[in-house]
Amino acid sequence: MTIGTESRYDVTAIVLGGGRGTRLYPLTHCRSKPAVPIAGKYRLVDVAISNCINSGIRRIFVLTQFLSASLNRHIAQTYQFDKFTEGFVEVLAAEQTHENDTWFQGTADAVRRNLTHVLDTRGELILVISGDALYRMNYHDVIAQHTADRADITVCCKFISEEIAPSFGIVGIDSSRRIVNFHEKPPPENLPPLRLAPDMLARHGNAPPPGGSGINSFLASMGMYLFNRDALLDTLADNTSDDFGKELIPRSIASRRVFAHLYGGYWEDIGTIRSFFWANLNLLNAKPEFDFYDPQFPIFTRPRLLPCAQIDESDVFCAMIADGCMIRRASLNNCVIGIRSIIRDGARMENAIVMGADYYERERPAEPGQPPMGIGHGVVIRNAIIDKNARIGDGAQIVNHSGIEHADTRLYSVRDGIVIIPKGAVIPAGTVI
């Protein structure tokens, strides 16, 4: 199949908009997880939707619930198919009805509550994926394997290390990749080891984590599921089960053909500040594990009519700089700089993510006494995330001077030693963090 052409399979995709995203706070203080900016100009949800489009899947629902305004706006402004296709990317927001006056109770409940819209598409296969991970996948491979296996349900899985295994659903499979057990986020002392022969790993084109041999490696669910239409309907008929990973998939193993699709590429669950921070900075590597520059499998986002970035007498060592930025006599080392960022004279930045701005200040002048939008003169920033529309006053230092691991204050938060300046924050001149 040529990438981007419509799939010969009849597939409808459902992108889950995520819950409260508490582990990504304060980046999720005013937006949902899939709406969090990444790589200077994208949103996390762009990855899942782009994977669908590049895989030939053009009927895409995005289920939202928490703080979904910016996500809704982004999708409406970005994904518009032409008049000669039945394709769409449609937001389905959580709503109260006469039958149900509660909000979504879990991933399965979110899909169950929107089944009417999904079934209207008449898709024979339903692909359920999360909207908050960084990866590139041709779902056609999953669909082809699902069909060859005569599976009712296929769960996308990846080998992970023991250190992170308790944060995922851990899957056990037999020699045919059929799932025989599923443990959702088991405690470290109860981790079920995966024991597969090396020839079985090679046969399915996969490899254990770096340094591993396949023995005592762990196979994790990626939170992506492909259902036959009837299997999804029957599975969701149990109204007491609200989550795929915790309840419905484990219960389906005994009565249905549930198989694993072994994925060997890069995949990063953007679930914490630490994972978000390093996923961004890893993009700066000479050969990054995930590459936004792949012309055969592009990641789409909202097109903006912005001028080129303007850099004047600055030292830039390894950086991504998005459209519309203005950088004057500054020093940048290992930085991701988002759209419309303004970085002024003498600023020094290292291991920093600046998400940029939603507008230029001339469109909305600063309030009296506030520093101007962007990074001020002589500011020092190290190991930090600066969210959108922040105002960092002249001479401020955002370097975690005290070595704090975790904190929440009026001006900033700290997670794993990484300082986060919230969206729209005002940091007075001379402040030391």
MITORKOL-802735 format. One line per field, with one value per residue (C-alpha): residue number from 1; x, y, z. Coordinates in steps of 0.001 Angstrom, whole numbers, plus 500000, padded with zeros to 6 digits. Each point is the difference from the previous one (the first is absolute). Example, Ala and Ser with C-alpha at 12.3 -4.5 7.8 and 13.67 -1.06 7.14 Angstrom:
nr	(1	2)
u	(512300	501370)
v	(495500	503440)
w	(507800	499340)
//
This chain:
nr	(1	2	3	4	5	6	7	8	9	10	11	12	13	14	15	16	17	18	19	20	21	22	23	24	25	26	27	28	29	30	31	32	33	34	35	36	37	38	39	40	41	42	43	44	45	46	47	48	49	50	51	52	53	54	55	56	57	58	59	60	61	62	63	64	65	66	67	68	69	70	71	72	73	74	75	76	77	78	79	80	81	82	83	84	85	86	87	88	89	90	91	92	93	94	95	96	97	98	99	100	101	102	103	104	105	106	107	108	109	110	111	112	113	114	115	116	117	118	119	120	121	122	123	124	125	126	127	128	129	130	131	132	133	134	135	136	137	138	139	140	141	142	143	144	145	146	147	148	149	150	151	152	153	154	155	156	157	158	159	160	161	162	163	164	165	166	167	168	169	170	171	172	173	174	175	176	177	178	179	180	181	182	183	184	185	186	187	188	189	190	191	192	193	194	195	196	197	198	199	200	201	202	203	204	205	206	207	208	209	210	211	212	213	214	215	216	217	218	219	220	221	222	223	224	225	226	227	228	229	230	231	232	233	234	235	236	237	238	239	240	241	242	243	244	245	246	247	248	249	250	251	252	253	254	255	256	257	258	259	260	261	262	263	264	265	266	267	268	269	270	271	272	273	274	275	276	277	278	279	280	281	282	283	284	285	286	287	288	289	290	291	292	293	294	295	296	297	298	299	300	301	302	303	304	305	306	307	308	309	310	311	312	313	314	315	316	317	318	319	320	321	322	323	324	325	326	327	328	329	330	331	332	333	334	335	336	337	338	339	340	341	342	343	344	345	346	347	348	349	350	351	352	353	354	355	356	357	358	359	360	361	362	363	364	365	366	367	368	369	370	371	372	373	374	375	376	377	378	379	380	381	382	383	384	385	386	387	388	389	390	391	392	393	394	395	396	397	398	399	400	401	402	403	404	405	406	407	408	409	410	411	412	413	414	415	416	417	418	419	420	421	422	423	424	425	426	427	428	429	430	431	432	433)
u	(500000	501258	500260	497187	497647	496717	500159	498346	498683	496877	501379	498770	502465	499264	502647	499603	500427	501269	498969	501145	503679	501063	503536	500574	498877	500450	500128	496457	498749	498111	500026	499529	503004	499589	499999	503415	502453	503002	503016	499459	496921	497984	497474	500179	496725	501565	502063	497023	497941	502949	500643	496369	500175	503319	498516	497063	497459	497851	497078	501315	498154	501767	498344	500540	498931	502358	501056	499358	499518	503515	499992	496645	501223	503236	498224	497419	502721	502304	498187	497679	499639	498892	496462	500797	500691	497848	502845	499711	501640	497133	500065	497527	499883	498733	496382	497232	496868	496580	501415	503252	500790	503648	503246	502209	501039	502846	501264	497372	497204	501063	499712	496760	498374	500823	499162	497094	502341	502605	497487	498570	503264	499357	503669	500704	503133	500277	503449	500220	503202	501266	500720	502976	502919	502896	500523	499674	497949	498390	496750	499615	502551	497829	496876	501650	501276	496606	498353	502579	499594	496210	500079	497048	502252	503621	501999	503079	502911	503628	502894	500994	502448	499267	500462	496932	497889	497822	498632	498506	497676	502231	499067	500757	499873	500492	502147	497314	499784	496586	499564	499681	500080	499832	500991	499215	502809	501107	502126	503744	499930	497262	501408	499383	503219	499735	501930	500249	502494	502326	498758	496437	501107	501847	497076	497720	502513	500456	502775	500132	501216	503644	502334	497294	499872	496272	500127	498243	499094	496491	497410	497819	496701	500320	496351	499090	497336	498532	496517	497726	496758	497976	502724	499967	496212	499953	502898	498377	496663	501320	499007	501825	503461	501312	503645	501590	503320	498723	496883	498802	503158	500857	496422	500011	503049	498158	497086	501460	502932	502190	503432	503002	501560	503700	501243	503749	500261	500385	497079	499937	496994	499884	498594	502328	501917	503250	498936	498668	503206	502373	497790	500335	503735	500679	498671	503208	502253	501885	498029	496897	497961	496941	500418	497475	501813	498848	498474	498457	498082	499538	498451	497338	499010	498238	501488	500855	500770	503075	503297	503291	501871	502375	503308	502381	503605	499155	501854	497820	501298	497467	496495	496619	498586	496415	498369	499654	502728	502261	503280	502425	503608	499141	501643	498011	501318	497740	496718	496592	498557	496274	498122	500145	502637	501789	503456	501868	503592	502273	497597	501756	498048	501024	497805	496915	496611	498269	496497	499687	496886	496488	500391	502449	499874	499171	496640	499346	502204	501338	498304	501776	503010	500227	503153	499555	498994	502816	503478	501503	503497	502711	497663	501592	497918	501237	498090	496619	496746	498520	496344	498227	499505	502381	501732	503487	501353	503535	502743	497840	501686	497992	502592	498563	502555	499075	499961	496328	498510	496294	498125	496921	499962	498067	502689	501347	500011	502823	499818	503045	502184	498527	498548	496702	498783	496211	498153	499580	502215	501746	503501	501161	503414	502859	498088	502170	498346)
v	(500000	503473	502148	502509	498268	498781	496578	497099	498987	501669	501605	502681	501456	501329	502208	500192	503551	498926	500743	502755	499484	500684	498640	502615	502865	502988	499507	498615	502773	501646	497351	496261	497707	499579	503802	500433	501576	497938	500527	503733	500071	496788	498656	496477	499053	500745	496815	497638	501752	500133	496281	499371	502196	498507	496525	500792	500324	503062	499565	501228	500903	501791	499473	502870	500849	502126	503526	499273	503521	500406	496414	500530	503241	498420	497069	502268	502256	497174	496983	500704	497472	500943	499658	496834	497759	498763	500600	502071	500737	500677	500917	498180	501811	498412	500891	499232	498392	498896	496473	500922	503123	499153	500747	497310	497445	498459	499205	497336	502138	502877	497763	498411	503405	500943	496713	501516	502323	497287	497456	502561	499751	496284	499198	496266	500628	502493	501279	501518	501975	502499	503599	500600	497879	500692	497310	499303	496983	498787	498586	498065	497511	499496	499553	497503	497909	500224	498619	497247	498930	499955	501977	501549	502483	500974	501836	501950	499116	500934	498562	502200	499878	498766	503489	501435	496838	500760	503068	497952	497131	496912	497390	496283	498243	496497	499025	501191	503427	499181	501819	497619	502495	503743	501790	503714	501900	497147	500873	499333	496904	498424	500685	496938	499355	499460	496955	499672	498116	502222	498396	500975	503624	500004	498380	502858	502726	501267	500440	500298	503195	501032	497659	497368	496464	499465	498226	501957	502753	501418	500404	503060	501057	503285	500821	499458	497474	498780	498469	498207	501950	497173	499303	503639	500023	496805	501128	503338	498355	499444	503375	499338	500150	503444	499531	497942	499251	499412	498022	499290	498645	497660	498698	499406	497726	496837	500337	501780	499833	502763	500399	502272	502079	500291	503492	500502	503716	503057	500701	502392	500315	503726	499458	502019	503267	498053	497917	503125	501945	497331	499033	503600	500286	496604	501478	502044	496958	499630	496794	500302	496912	501927	502285	502678	500399	496731	501077	496559	500036	503657	501319	502555	503044	503317	502088	503491	503086	500953	501441	498133	500024	502962	499448	502902	499651	496941	496818	496999	496513	497303	501444	499738	503461	500318	502587	503635	500090	503004	499312	502850	499515	496942	496641	496792	496525	496948	501920	499572	503429	500225	502300	503799	499741	503268	499564	503209	501184	498078	497127	496679	496770	496359	496874	502170	499714	503294	499401	503488	502128	499988	503574	502858	502571	502843	498275	500059	502518	499079	501265	502885	498808	496591	498899	499529	496657	497485	499678	503223	501481	498014	497199	496627	496849	496453	496673	501689	500117	503435	499648	502280	503738	500170	503284	499541	503302	501293	498292	497144	496661	496806	497391	498136	501762	497951	496599	499337	496765	500760	503232	502049	503764	502961	500749	496566	496229	497476	496345	497702	503090	501551	503489	500731	503549	499782	501464	503757	500247	503270	499671	503390	501369	498658	496986	496987	496565)
w	(500000	499145	503110	500215	497535	501379	501595	498225	503412	501374	503161	502384	502487	503480	501612	503777	501269	503403	503558	502328	499223	503577	499481	497286	502232	499646	496206	500327	502288	497139	497263	499477	499537	496222	499627	501660	497502	498941	497717	499694	497756	500426	502504	501387	498324	496603	500315	500360	497314	497589	500502	499029	496897	498884	500503	497736	502814	499345	502420	503324	503191	502856	503391	502421	503519	502110	498994	496344	498581	498580	498686	498287	498444	498783	498339	498351	498583	498893	498591	497101	497194	496484	498683	498049	502980	502847	502394	503164	503323	502389	503664	502241	503319	503191	500588	502435	498578	501233	500300	501716	502020	500835	498143	498454	502614	498000	496510	499297	501407	497726	496933	501240	500455	496402	498297	498077	498114	499438	498683	497580	498036	499340	500577	500265	502068	502856	500970	503507	500685	502559	499073	502279	498777	497626	497357	496297	498993	496809	501356	496755	501388	503087	497897	497643	502916	501757	496865	499540	503640	499650	503217	501791	501786	499387	502674	498891	502279	500502	502000	502929	502872	503522	501430	498248	499758	503071	498170	497157	499265	499786	497415	499844	496606	498591	497015	497555	501724	501434	503308	502929	502876	500574	503213	500205	501781	502270	503055	499555	502190	497842	496537	497800	497989	496268	498843	496241	497890	497909	496763	500904	500516	496680	498191	500968	499196	503516	502521	503777	501693	499433	501856	500509	498630	500026	503381	502761	497552	500263	497285	500590	498520	498111	500682	496328	499079	496708	500278	497617	500050	501594	502566	501092	500316	502067	502168	500793	500782	503529	501436	503259	498402	499165	499001	497222	501708	503517	499203	496465	498359	502923	500034	496217	499984	501021	497585	496953	497640	501428	498431	500491	497252	500884	499201	499764	499265	502210	502313	502925	502265	500833	503462	502231	499929	499870	496975	498265	500669	498716	497045	498802	500608	498407	496749	499879	499612	496721	499382	502207	500766	498858	496995	499064	496662	498392	496644	499413	503261	500996	503182	499148	501999	499610	497162	501211	497911	501991	498776	500242	503288	500319	501842	500570	501327	502092	500933	499235	500821	499171	499972	498309	499289	498760	497738	500954	502676	500640	501773	500733	501221	502101	500692	499487	500744	499642	499766	498375	499185	499153	497667	500483	502743	500809	501569	500827	500369	502347	500686	500635	499713	500376	499959	499667	498350	499167	498648	498532	499775	498582	498737	499650	502744	497622	499563	503773	501874	503434	503124	501783	501979	498312	498175	496261	498524	499635	501492	501372	499851	501795	501053	500859	499477	500591	500166	499723	498042	499262	499028	497527	500443	502968	500879	501437	501340	499407	501979	501283	500654	499536	500951	503029	502163	503093	498251	500809	498610	500438	500761	499139	500537	498643	497406	499047	500561	500178	498943	500153	500299	496837	500493	498230	499476	499384	497057	500269	503093	500844	501514	501341	499027	502108	501332	500878	499851)
//
